[in-house]
Amino acid sequence: MTGLAYTLTPQLDQLVYGDRLRVEQVGETVRPLSEQIAAARAAYPEGTTASVVTPPGPEDTTRVVLAVPELGEKQRTVFVDPYTAEVRGELTTWFGSTPLTTWLDDLHRNLHLGETGRLYSEVAASWLWVAVAGGLVLWIGRRSRGRRPKSARGVLLPERGARGVRRTRGWHAVTGVWLALGLLFLSATGLTWSNYAGERFGRLLDAVNGNAPALDTALPGAEAPVEDHSEHAGHGGSGGATADADPAGFDTALTAARNAGLGGTVVVTPAADAASAWTVAQNDNVWPVHYDRVAVDASTGEVTSRTRWADHPVLSKLSKLGVQGHMGVLFGVVNQIALAIVAIGLTAVTVWGYRMWWQRRPTRADRRALVGKAPEPGAWRRLPLPVLVLGIPAVAALGWALPVLGVTLAGFLVVDAVVGAVRRRRTA
């Protein structure tokens, strides 16, 4: 349900913050960024200008992002009408997300429970693909009432005339089959930016040189600034440059980027120091995406370095596109609708699963049992030897690649072994 809520954030943002995100009237001429920044800084003089995001569409406002020490890792974003340089308002944002989107993002990532909630979220993502794969095997391998293998209709459509638990099981399984690809996609893409599995994925990218190419921001011939090692250097500061960037530099950098072919919405970021270039990065997350970046010498308007989306390694592209698809951005409204269907379907599958459990609860003849009878322990020992020889190393490898899956699986096996040992002692 948290994913469903997050899927709707573009529309919710427009509903709640539309007066800041949109202009009142589309004009003919866009004011220079320097004028828009000057208006934003006149209204909000605190902090420094961290970046400027140009409007993604003619009805959208320019975003002047301010780094304010009191806000920590968050920023103050000032929304400016690009045609009149009128300040439309401000919001405290987190990496470009509005307060509402940030709140829903935290709800989805960690249920507002901090690291405990983040761990719970990774447990769910780690086991989701296991549940989907196991469900597919059980349902497709399940024989029909005549003990014949299931037909395609039997796999894809619920049984006609079924009643009770059979009807619930049919809807649970068939819906899961239709949602399988979407659920596997969400599990895989969610794990790539999780705490533990994400760290393993990062190692893989490093090992195969699959990371995005780095943009060289060093100015040719410039000397790196000398660090001040005096006794009180940097005390009470943020560790970076405290002087605000020259607004004219934003115009120079944007013009150079446009001349270099960077169209659409871009993020203009001032140089970190005198020896570094300004950066302009495309930020078009809707297919076909545009993620080219250039480094610009603001003193001359020369492009000193460039990275192209076309030159990104395949794994880097898949990772980036997967994240955007997971967030419901990649294909716009179609992406949102698809994610909403998957989220609602997963909720229904979960409800039907609990309903099956309730329908198969112990009868009055055996009120001592809390839940239905579980499969007999030790079933894995009856598997064919080739399956064990191949399966155990494969499970161990998965446990390393997905640490949360490995730890929780090991914990389950330990509990299962202890429960089995206790039962054997009681019956001895």
C-alpha positions as CSV (number, residue, x, y, z in Angstrom):
1,M,0.0,0.0,0.0
2,T,2.9,2.4,0.7
3,G,4.1,1.8,-2.9
4,L,0.7,2.5,-4.2
5,A,0.6,5.8,-2.4
6,Y,4.1,6.7,-3.6
7,T,3.1,6.0,-7.2
8,L,0.5,8.8,-7.0
9,T,3.0,11.5,-5.8
10,P,3.2,13.4,-9.2
11,Q,-0.5,14.1,-9.0
12,L,-0.5,14.7,-5.3
13,D,2.3,17.2,-5.6
14,Q,0.4,19.1,-8.3
15,L,-2.7,19.1,-6.1
16,V,-0.9,20.2,-2.9
17,Y,1.9,22.4,-4.3
18,G,0.5,23.4,-7.7
19,D,0.7,27.1,-6.9
20,R,4.5,26.8,-6.6
21,L,5.1,24.2,-9.2
22,R,3.2,25.9,-12.1
23,V,3.2,29.4,-13.5
24,E,0.0,31.5,-13.7
25,Q,0.4,32.2,-17.4
26,V,2.8,30.9,-20.0
27,G,4.9,33.7,-21.5
28,E,6.8,34.2,-24.7
29,T,10.3,35.0,-23.4
30,V,12.2,33.3,-20.6
31,R,14.2,35.5,-18.3
32,P,17.9,34.7,-17.8
33,L,18.7,32.4,-14.9
34,S,20.7,35.2,-13.3
35,E,17.5,37.4,-13.0
36,Q,15.5,34.5,-11.6
37,I,18.3,33.7,-9.1
38,A,18.5,37.3,-8.1
39,A,14.8,37.4,-7.4
40,A,15.0,34.1,-5.3
41,R,18.0,35.4,-3.3
42,A,16.2,38.7,-2.6
43,A,13.3,36.8,-1.1
44,Y,15.5,34.2,0.6
45,P,19.0,35.5,1.2
46,E,20.1,32.7,3.6
47,G,22.5,30.0,2.6
48,T,24.2,29.6,-0.8
49,T,22.9,28.7,-4.3
50,A,23.5,25.0,-4.6
51,S,21.9,24.5,-8.1
52,V,19.2,25.6,-10.4
53,V,16.8,23.2,-12.2
54,T,15.3,24.5,-15.4
55,P,11.6,24.0,-16.0
56,P,10.7,20.6,-17.5
57,G,7.7,22.1,-19.4
58,P,6.4,25.6,-20.4
59,E,3.9,25.6,-17.5
60,D,6.5,24.8,-14.9
61,T,8.6,27.0,-12.6
62,T,12.3,27.2,-12.3
63,R,13.7,25.7,-9.1
64,V,16.5,27.6,-7.3
65,V,18.0,25.2,-4.8
66,L,19.6,26.8,-1.7
67,A,22.0,25.0,0.7
68,V,21.0,26.2,4.2
69,P,23.2,24.8,7.0
70,E,20.3,24.7,9.4
71,L,18.4,22.2,7.2
72,G,21.1,19.6,7.3
73,E,20.8,17.2,4.3
74,K,17.7,18.9,3.1
75,Q,17.5,22.1,1.0
76,R,15.4,25.1,0.5
77,T,13.9,25.2,-3.0
78,V,12.6,28.5,-4.3
79,F,10.1,28.4,-7.2
80,V,10.4,31.2,-9.7
81,D,8.2,32.1,-12.7
82,P,10.7,31.9,-15.6
83,Y,8.8,34.4,-17.6
84,T,8.4,37.2,-15.0
85,A,11.1,36.2,-12.4
86,E,8.3,36.4,-9.8
87,V,8.9,34.2,-6.7
88,R,6.0,31.7,-6.4
89,G,7.1,30.3,-3.0
90,E,9.5,27.9,-1.4
91,L,9.6,24.4,0.0
92,T,12.0,22.4,2.2
93,T,13.0,19.6,-0.2
94,W,15.1,16.5,-0.1
95,F,17.1,15.8,-3.3
96,G,14.4,17.6,-5.3
97,S,11.4,15.9,-3.6
98,T,8.6,17.9,-2.0
99,P,7.8,17.5,1.7
100,L,4.8,15.2,0.8
101,T,6.9,13.0,-1.6
102,T,9.7,12.9,1.0
103,W,7.2,11.7,3.7
104,L,5.7,9.0,1.4
105,D,9.2,8.0,0.3
106,D,10.2,7.5,3.9
107,L,7.0,5.6,4.6
108,H,7.7,3.2,1.7
109,R,11.4,2.8,2.5
110,N,11.3,2.4,6.3
111,L,7.7,3.0,7.6
112,H,9.1,6.0,9.4
113,L,10.9,3.5,11.8
114,G,14.5,4.4,10.8
115,E,17.0,1.6,10.3
116,T,14.6,-1.0,11.8
117,G,12.0,-0.1,9.2
118,R,14.6,-0.1,6.4
119,L,15.7,-3.6,7.4
120,Y,12.1,-4.8,7.4
121,S,11.7,-3.3,3.9
122,E,14.7,-5.2,2.7
123,V,13.4,-8.4,4.3
124,A,10.2,-8.0,2.3
125,A,12.0,-7.3,-1.0
126,S,14.5,-10.2,-0.4
127,W,11.7,-12.7,0.1
128,L,9.2,-11.3,-2.5
129,W,10.8,-13.0,-5.5
130,V,11.1,-16.3,-3.5
131,A,7.4,-16.2,-2.7
132,V,6.6,-15.4,-6.3
133,A,8.8,-18.2,-7.7
134,G,7.6,-20.7,-5.1
135,G,4.0,-19.8,-5.8
136,L,4.5,-20.3,-9.6
137,V,6.1,-23.7,-9.1
138,L,3.3,-24.8,-6.7
139,W,0.5,-23.6,-8.9
140,I,1.8,-24.7,-12.3
141,G,2.9,-28.0,-10.9
142,R,-0.4,-28.6,-9.2
143,R,-2.5,-31.2,-11.0
144,S,-6.1,-30.8,-11.9
145,R,-8.9,-32.7,-10.2
146,G,-8.5,-35.5,-12.8
147,R,-4.8,-35.7,-11.8
148,R,-3.8,-34.4,-15.2
149,P,-1.3,-31.5,-15.6
150,K,-2.9,-28.1,-15.7
151,S,-3.8,-26.7,-19.0
152,A,-3.0,-23.1,-19.9
153,R,-6.5,-22.1,-18.9
154,G,-6.1,-23.8,-15.6
155,V,-2.9,-21.8,-14.9
156,L,-4.2,-18.4,-16.1
157,L,-7.9,-18.5,-15.1
158,P,-9.6,-19.5,-11.8
159,E,-11.6,-22.8,-11.7
160,R,-15.2,-22.4,-12.6
161,G,-17.7,-23.4,-9.9
162,A,-15.1,-23.7,-7.2
163,R,-16.2,-23.1,-3.7
164,G,-14.6,-22.4,-0.3
165,V,-10.8,-22.7,0.0
166,R,-10.5,-23.9,-3.6
167,R,-12.0,-20.8,-4.9
168,T,-9.9,-18.6,-2.7
169,R,-6.7,-20.5,-3.7
170,G,-7.6,-20.1,-7.4
171,W,-8.0,-16.4,-7.3
172,H,-4.8,-16.1,-5.1
173,A,-2.7,-18.2,-7.5
174,V,-4.1,-16.9,-10.8
175,T,-3.7,-13.3,-9.8
176,G,-0.1,-14.1,-8.7
177,V,0.6,-15.6,-12.1
178,W,-0.6,-12.4,-13.9
179,L,1.4,-10.2,-11.5
180,A,4.6,-12.3,-11.5
181,L,6.7,-10.3,-13.9
182,G,5.8,-7.0,-12.2
183,L,6.5,-8.4,-8.7
184,L,9.9,-9.9,-9.8
185,F,10.8,-6.5,-11.3
186,L,9.9,-4.6,-8.2
187,S,11.9,-7.1,-6.0
188,A,15.0,-6.9,-8.2
189,T,15.0,-3.1,-8.7
190,G,14.2,-2.4,-5.0
191,L,17.1,-4.6,-3.9
192,T,19.7,-2.8,-6.1
193,W,19.4,0.3,-3.8
194,S,18.8,-1.4,-0.5
195,N,21.3,-1.3,2.3
196,Y,22.9,-4.7,2.2
197,A,21.9,-6.2,-1.2
198,G,22.6,-2.8,-2.7
199,E,26.1,-2.8,-1.3
200,R,26.7,-6.2,-2.9
201,F,25.3,-4.9,-6.2
202,G,27.7,-1.9,-6.0
203,R,30.6,-4.4,-5.6
204,L,29.4,-6.1,-8.8
205,L,29.3,-2.9,-10.7
206,D,32.9,-2.1,-9.5
207,A,34.1,-5.5,-10.5
208,V,32.8,-5.4,-14.0
209,N,33.4,-1.6,-14.6
210,G,29.6,-1.2,-14.8
211,N,29.4,2.2,-13.1
212,A,28.4,5.4,-14.9
213,P,31.4,7.2,-16.4
214,A,32.6,10.0,-14.1
215,L,32.6,13.6,-15.4
216,D,36.0,15.3,-15.2
217,T,35.4,18.7,-13.5
218,A,39.0,19.7,-13.2
219,L,39.7,22.8,-15.2
220,P,42.7,22.4,-17.6
221,G,45.8,24.1,-16.2
222,A,44.2,25.1,-13.0
223,E,45.9,24.5,-9.7
224,A,43.9,22.8,-6.9
225,P,43.2,25.2,-4.0
226,V,45.6,24.9,-1.1
227,E,43.8,23.6,2.0
228,D,44.1,25.8,5.1
229,H,45.5,23.7,7.9
230,S,45.6,26.6,10.4
231,E,44.3,25.9,13.9
232,H,40.8,27.4,13.4
233,A,40.4,26.6,9.7
234,G,36.9,25.3,8.8
235,H,35.6,25.5,12.4
236,G,31.9,26.1,12.5
237,G,31.5,25.8,8.7
238,S,30.1,23.2,6.4
239,G,33.4,22.2,5.1
240,G,32.8,23.6,1.6
241,A,32.8,27.0,0.0
242,T,30.7,29.6,1.8
243,A,30.7,32.3,-0.9
244,D,27.6,32.4,-3.1
245,A,28.2,31.6,-6.8
246,D,28.0,34.5,-9.4
247,P,24.5,34.3,-10.9
248,A,26.0,35.2,-14.3
249,G,27.8,31.9,-14.2
250,F,24.5,30.0,-14.4
251,D,23.7,31.8,-17.7
252,T,27.1,31.0,-19.1
253,A,27.0,27.4,-18.1
254,L,23.4,26.9,-19.5
255,T,24.2,28.6,-22.8
256,A,27.3,26.4,-23.2
257,A,25.3,23.3,-22.4
258,R,22.5,24.2,-24.9
259,N,25.1,24.9,-27.6
260,A,26.5,21.4,-26.8
261,G,23.1,19.8,-27.5
262,L,21.8,19.3,-24.0
263,G,18.1,20.0,-24.3
264,G,15.1,19.6,-22.0
265,T,15.3,20.1,-18.2
266,V,18.8,20.4,-16.8
267,V,20.4,20.9,-13.4
268,V,23.1,23.6,-13.3
269,T,25.5,23.3,-10.4
270,P,28.3,25.9,-9.7
271,A,31.9,24.9,-9.3
272,A,33.1,23.5,-6.0
273,D,36.2,25.7,-6.1
274,A,38.3,27.9,-8.4
275,A,40.0,24.9,-9.9
276,S,36.8,23.1,-10.9
277,A,34.2,23.5,-13.7
278,W,30.5,24.1,-13.4
279,T,28.4,21.1,-14.3
280,V,25.2,20.9,-16.3
281,A,23.3,17.6,-16.3
282,Q,20.2,16.5,-18.2
283,N,17.5,15.3,-15.8
284,D,14.8,13.9,-18.2
285,N,13.6,10.7,-16.5
286,V,10.8,9.9,-18.9
287,W,11.5,7.6,-21.8
288,P,13.4,8.2,-24.0
289,V,15.6,9.4,-21.1
290,H,18.3,12.0,-21.4
291,Y,21.2,11.9,-19.0
292,D,24.1,13.7,-20.8
293,R,26.4,15.9,-18.7
294,V,28.9,18.6,-19.5
295,A,31.6,20.4,-17.5
296,V,31.8,24.1,-18.3
297,D,34.5,26.7,-17.6
298,A,32.3,29.6,-16.6
299,S,35.0,32.2,-17.3
300,T,35.2,31.3,-21.0
301,G,32.0,29.4,-21.7
302,E,34.0,26.4,-22.9
303,V,32.9,22.8,-22.4
304,T,35.8,21.0,-20.9
305,S,34.4,17.5,-20.5
306,R,31.3,15.5,-21.4
307,T,29.7,12.2,-20.6
308,R,27.0,10.7,-22.8
309,W,24.1,8.5,-21.8
310,A,24.9,6.4,-24.8
311,D,28.3,5.6,-23.4
312,H,27.1,4.3,-20.1
313,P,27.8,0.5,-19.5
314,V,24.8,-1.8,-19.9
315,L,24.5,-2.5,-16.2
316,S,24.6,1.2,-15.4
317,K,21.8,1.8,-17.8
318,L,19.7,-1.1,-16.5
319,S,20.2,0.0,-13.0
320,K,19.2,3.6,-13.7
321,L,16.2,2.7,-15.8
322,G,15.1,0.1,-13.3
323,V,15.0,2.6,-10.5
324,Q,13.0,5.1,-12.6
325,G,10.6,2.3,-13.5
326,H,10.3,1.2,-9.9
327,M,9.4,4.8,-9.0
328,G,6.8,5.1,-11.6
329,V,8.6,7.7,-13.6
330,L,10.1,6.0,-16.7
331,F,6.9,5.7,-18.8
332,G,4.9,8.5,-17.3
333,V,1.2,7.8,-16.5
334,V,1.4,4.3,-18.1
335,N,4.1,3.4,-15.6
336,Q,2.0,4.7,-12.8
337,I,-1.0,2.7,-13.8
338,A,1.0,-0.4,-14.2
339,L,2.5,0.0,-10.7
340,A,-0.9,0.8,-9.2
341,I,-2.3,-2.4,-10.7
342,V,0.6,-4.5,-9.3
343,A,0.2,-2.9,-5.9
344,I,-3.5,-3.4,-5.7
345,G,-3.1,-7.0,-7.0
346,L,-0.4,-7.8,-4.5
347,T,-2.7,-6.5,-1.7
348,A,-5.5,-8.8,-3.0
349,V,-3.2,-11.8,-3.2
350,T,-2.1,-11.1,0.4
351,V,-5.7,-10.9,1.6
352,W,-6.6,-14.1,-0.2
353,G,-3.6,-15.8,1.3
354,Y,-4.7,-14.9,4.8
355,R,-8.3,-16.0,3.9
356,M,-7.0,-19.4,2.8
357,W,-5.2,-19.7,6.2
358,W,-8.4,-18.9,7.9
359,Q,-10.5,-21.3,5.8
360,R,-8.0,-24.1,6.6
361,R,-7.8,-23.3,10.3
362,P,-8.2,-26.2,12.8
363,T,-11.7,-27.4,13.2
364,R,-13.5,-27.9,16.5
365,A,-12.1,-31.4,16.6
366,D,-8.6,-30.1,17.3
367,R,-8.8,-26.8,19.1
368,R,-5.3,-27.4,20.6
369,A,-3.7,-26.4,17.3
370,L,-3.2,-22.7,16.8
371,V,-2.9,-22.9,13.0
372,G,-3.2,-25.6,10.3
373,K,-0.8,-28.5,10.2
374,A,2.6,-27.6,8.8
375,P,4.5,-29.9,6.4
376,E,6.6,-32.6,8.1
377,P,10.2,-31.3,8.8
378,G,13.2,-32.7,7.0
379,A,11.6,-32.8,3.6
380,W,14.8,-31.4,2.0
381,R,16.6,-34.7,2.9
382,R,14.3,-36.5,0.5
383,L,15.3,-34.5,-2.4
384,P,17.4,-36.2,-5.2
385,L,21.1,-36.0,-4.7
386,P,21.8,-33.9,-7.8
387,V,19.3,-31.3,-6.6
388,L,21.1,-31.1,-3.2
389,V,24.6,-31.0,-4.9
390,L,23.5,-28.1,-7.1
391,G,21.0,-26.5,-4.8
392,I,23.0,-26.0,-1.6
393,P,25.8,-24.0,-3.3
394,A,23.2,-22.0,-5.2
395,V,21.4,-21.1,-2.0
396,A,24.7,-20.2,-0.3
397,A,25.6,-17.9,-3.2
398,L,22.2,-16.3,-3.0
399,G,22.6,-15.8,0.7
400,W,25.9,-14.0,0.1
401,A,24.4,-11.8,-2.7
402,L,21.3,-11.1,-0.7
403,P,22.6,-11.0,2.9
404,V,19.2,-10.3,4.5
405,L,17.7,-13.3,2.7
406,G,20.6,-15.4,3.8
407,V,20.5,-14.4,7.5
408,T,16.7,-14.8,7.8
409,L,16.8,-18.2,6.0
410,A,19.5,-19.4,8.3
411,G,17.5,-18.2,11.3
412,F,14.4,-20.1,10.0
413,L,16.4,-23.3,9.5
414,V,17.8,-23.0,13.1
415,V,14.4,-22.5,14.5
416,D,13.0,-25.4,12.4
417,A,15.8,-27.6,13.6
418,V,15.3,-26.7,17.3
419,V,11.5,-27.3,17.1
420,G,12.1,-30.6,15.4
421,A,14.6,-31.7,18.1
422,V,12.2,-30.7,20.9
423,R,9.4,-32.7,19.2
424,R,11.5,-35.7,18.9
425,R,12.5,-35.6,22.5
426,R,8.9,-35.4,23.6
427,T,7.9,-38.4,21.5
428,A,11.0,-40.5,22.5
